[in-house]
Amino acid sequence: MCTCTMVLAPWNLCISSRCPPTPPKLHLWDTCERSPMTAPPTADLLDPEAIQRLRELDPSGDNKLLERVVAAFSSSLERLLPDLARARATTELDLAAIRHVSHTLKSSSASLGAMALSARCADIEAQAREGRAEGLNEQVDAMLQDIQQVRAALAALL
């Protein structure tokens, strides 16, 4: 499936060298069938205004602020996700650990404009703080999916 954003509208012709080659078509009007024309992956996952604010703090890009903030987020994930796995590995969920991880990710994801992820983290944090374990595993599973999508959007952004 083509995931690039370099598409010639309105023909939906993929022009990116990152896309895997497709077999030649018999007709000139055939186009990239690997993906429908969609918005870039960052559109729904990252608030463009938050990204713009980060870019405005480093207008020349010399300090690589956006790249450093994304790297800090990734580093935080590498540290926190194993803690989350351990919190879920026991017969009874470690609600304090889940609360800590979701609290930390709530603010770091908001700083990058991943507002849906931040909101989900806030919900998980509140549920863990209140001691409500029912349905928490499903919420954490959804959060992990959100994290993967945000990671992909951040990678596409840089």
C-alpha positions in Angstrom: 0.0 0.0 0.0 1.4 3.4 -1.0 1.7 5.6 2.1 3.5 8.5 0.5 2.1 12.0 0.3 3.6 12.9 -3.0 0.6 12.5 -5.3 -0.3 14.5 -8.4 -3.9 15.6 -7.9 -6.4 15.1 -9.4 -4.9 12.1 -11.1 -3.7 10.3 -7.9 -0.3 9.5 -9.6 2.3 8.5 -7.1 5.6 10.2 -7.9 7.6 9.3 -4.8 10.8 7.2 -5.0 9.9 5.8 -1.6 7.0 3.8 -3.1 7.6 0.3 -4.3 7.6 0.0 -8.0 4.4 -1.3 -9.6 4.2 -3.4 -12.7 3.7 -1.4 -15.9 0.1 -0.7 -16.9 -1.4 -1.2 -20.3 -3.3 2.1 -20.2 -1.9 5.6 -19.6 -5.0 6.5 -17.5 -4.3 3.8 -14.9 -3.0 5.3 -11.7 -1.5 4.3 -8.4 -4.1 1.9 -7.1 -2.2 1.3 -3.9 -3.9 4.1 -2.0 -6.8 6.5 -2.5 -6.1 10.2 -2.4 -6.0 11.0 1.3 -4.7 13.7 3.5 -1.2 13.2 4.9 -1.1 10.8 7.9 -0.4 13.7 10.2 -3.6 15.6 9.5 -5.8 13.8 12.0 -3.2 12.7 14.5 -1.2 15.9 15.0 -2.5 19.4 15.6 -0.9 21.4 12.8 -0.9 24.5 15.1 1.1 22.7 17.8 3.7 21.7 15.2 3.7 25.2 13.8 4.4 26.6 17.3 7.4 24.3 17.6 8.7 25.4 14.3 8.2 29.1 15.1 10.4 28.6 18.2 13.2 27.6 15.8 12.4 29.4 12.6 15.7 28.6 10.9 15.7 25.0 11.9 19.3 25.3 13.0 18.6 24.1 16.5 16.5 21.2 15.2 14.0 21.8 17.9 11.2 19.8 16.3 13.5 16.8 15.8 14.7 17.0 19.4 11.2 17.1 20.8 10.2 14.1 18.7 13.4 12.3 19.8 12.6 13.1 23.4 9.1 11.7 22.9 10.5 8.5 21.4 13.0 8.2 24.2 10.2 8.6 26.7 8.2 5.8 25.0 11.2 3.5 25.0 11.5 4.0 28.7 7.8 3.9 29.6 6.4 1.1 27.4 8.3 -1.6 29.2 7.0 -0.3 32.5 3.5 -0.4 31.0 4.0 -4.0 29.9 5.2 -5.0 33.4 2.2 -3.3 34.9 -0.1 -5.4 32.8 1.8 -8.7 33.1 0.6 -9.4 36.7 -2.7 -11.1 37.5 -3.8 -7.8 39.1 -3.1 -4.7 37.1 -0.5 -2.3 38.7 -2.8 0.8 38.6 -0.1 3.1 40.0 2.3 2.2 37.2 -0.4 2.6 34.6 -1.4 5.9 36.1 2.3 7.1 36.0 2.8 6.1 32.4 -0.4 7.6 31.2 0.2 10.8 33.1 3.7 11.2 31.6 2.5 10.4 28.0 -0.5 12.7 28.4 1.7 15.8 28.6 4.4 14.7 26.2 1.9 13.8 23.5 0.0 17.1 24.0 3.3 19.0 23.5 3.6 17.4 20.0 -0.1 18.1 19.2 -1.2 14.5 19.5 -4.4 15.6 21.2 -6.4 12.5 20.8 -3.6 10.4 22.3 -3.3 12.9 25.1 -7.1 12.7 25.8 -7.0 8.9 25.9 -4.0 9.1 28.3 -6.0 11.5 30.5 -8.9 9.0 30.6 -6.6 6.1 31.5 -4.9 8.2 34.2 -8.3 9.1 35.7 -9.5 5.5 35.6 -6.4 4.2 37.2 -6.4 6.9 39.9 -10.0 6.0 40.8 -9.0 2.3 41.0 -11.3 1.2 38.2 -9.5 -1.8 36.5 -12.6 -2.9 34.5 -12.0 -2.1 30.9 -8.6 -0.6 31.5 -6.8 -3.3 29.4 -8.9 -2.4 26.4 -8.2 1.3 26.9 -4.5 0.6 27.2 -4.6 -1.5 24.0 -6.3 1.4 22.2 -3.6 3.8 23.6 -0.9 1.6 22.2 -2.5 1.7 18.8 -2.7 5.4 19.0 1.0 5.6 20.0 2.0 3.6 16.9 -0.1 5.9 14.6 1.4 9.0 16.2 4.9 7.6 15.8 4.2 7.0 12.1 2.8 10.5 11.7 5.8 12.0 13.4 8.1 10.0 11.1 6.3 11.2 8.1 6.5 14.8 9.4 10.3 14.8 9.7 
